[in-house]
Amino acid sequence: MTDPTALEILVIEDDLAICRLLEIALEANGYKTSFVPTAREAKITTAMRQPALVLLDLGLPDADGQDLLKALREWYIRPVIVVSARDSEAEIIKALDNGANDYLTKPFRTGELLARIRAALRQDQPEAADPVKTYGDLIIDLAARVVRKNGEMVKLTSTEYALLALFVRNEGKVLTHQFILREVWGPGYVERTEYPRVFVGQLRKKIETDPNYPKLISTESGVGYRFEAE
Ligand code: CA
């Protein structure tokens, strides 16, 4: 018997072998699961069941998963993780810009998928009112705009601070270069793709224990960055 309070994950996937694999892994980890193989059924089932999270394949028999994602995002606000064989940067960026919380390419490791699901569900928790975020020896006070590392005040420029605050507000989520440029520098700067790299580098020097092996801001190659505390 599944726990009636278990969170439900809707899997939109037309490959039965993958569905079976996901069913075993998800149910063993205490999630309730449901499956639909087409975009048409996905829209109906998402609306009816209001799942806590959606896993979305992009190659569906009756529609492109990217279009389905855009349609779902008009009203479905819970996490969507794309799980797809499409591994091009362009496809990943498109999915993130269409509103996916995360993206995993097939073949995937089950442990990694479960970790991404936990992270997405954590992010989805209504934000605690506490403006003070603690990540090990790094403390960020979003109300006072003060950052401390090992008790020492970290001096950040206003752009570095804006970038860090954006990361903290989107903890666990992959932020594309375009998104970062738009949010921190403004819509006129989306072509300045060197800015995030330069400023993330500066930020890492100030907040990471070892900037050469960053633990807080990880690079999602060709796509963007993810801020995540262990
Ligand atoms: Ca497919």
Residues whose N, C-alpha, C, O or C-beta is under 5 A from the ligand:
A	BS01	CA	D14 D15 D57 G59 L60
